[in-house]
């Protein structure tokens, strides 16, 4: 049994908010500000947050491991929903 094509094209949007410049171990923001790196989001390329993400996880307010667990749980829950569509 084939699932509905409209469901096949559905996507969940996950926003992971993280302070980029504060945790920039590769110094990409410094390179972008010096003109050595183009189109870095938040410097010369705008950040466009999702209007209504299916999941928002913020690493400022929670540990990386907790944010990761939330995202993995969300993806696994989606997998269960999708697998039910393919049952014949």
GIPENOR-V196949 format. One record per residue. N is the residue number from 0. RES is the residue in one small letter. SS is DSSP state (a for helix, b for strand, c for the rest). PSI is psi in whole degrees, 0 to 359 (none if undefined). OMEGA is omega as a letter, one per 30 degrees, with the letter a starting at -180 (999 if undefined). Layout:
N|RES|SS|PSI|OMEGA  N|RES|SS|PSI|OMEGA
This chain:
0|x|c|128|l  1|x|c|137|l  2|x|c|167|l  3|x|c|127|a  4|x|a|329|l  5|x|a|327|l  6|x|a|324|l  7|x|a|327|a  8|x|c|356|a  9|x|c|142|l  10|x|c|144|l  11|x|c|139|a  12|x|c|125|l  13|x|b|127|l  14|x|b|124|l  15|x|b|103|a  16|x|b|126|a  17|x|c|141|l  18|x|c|97|a  19|x|c|307|a  20|x|a|327|a  21|x|a|332|a  22|x|a|31|a  23|x|c|80|a  24|x|c|337|l  25|x|c|0|l  26|x|c|35|l  27|x|a|323|a  28|x|a|321|l  29|x|a|319|l  30|x|a|319|l  31|x|a|318|l  32|x|a|333|l  33|x|c|358|l  34|x|c|13|a  35|x|c|349|a  36|x|c|125|a  37|x|c|153|l  38|x|c|42|l  39|x|c|126|a  40|x|b|130|l  41|x|c|346|l  42|x|c|287|l  43|x|c|6|l  44|x|b|125|a  45|x|c|146|l  46|x|c|126|a  47|x|c|96|a  48|x|c|150|l  49|x|c|144|a  50|x|c|310|a  51|x|c|82|a  52|x|c|150|l  53|x|c|334|l  54|x|b|134|l  55|x|b|127|l  56|x|b|132|a  57|x|b|117|a  58|x|c|358|l  59|x|c|319|a  60|x|c|349|a  61|x|c|158|l  62|x|c|153|l  63|x|a|319|a  64|x|a|320|l  65|x|a|318|l  66|x|a|318|l  67|x|a|316|l  68|x|a|318|l  69|x|a|317|a  70|x|a|316|l  71|x|a|317|l  72|x|a|320|l  73|x|a|314|a  74|x|a|318|l  75|x|a|322|l  76|x|a|322|l  77|x|a|319|a  78|x|a|320|l  79|x|a|316|l  80|x|a|317|a  81|x|a|319|a  82|x|a|330|l  83|x|a|331|l  84|x|a|332|a  85|x|c|358|l  86|x|c|139|a  87|x|c|none|999
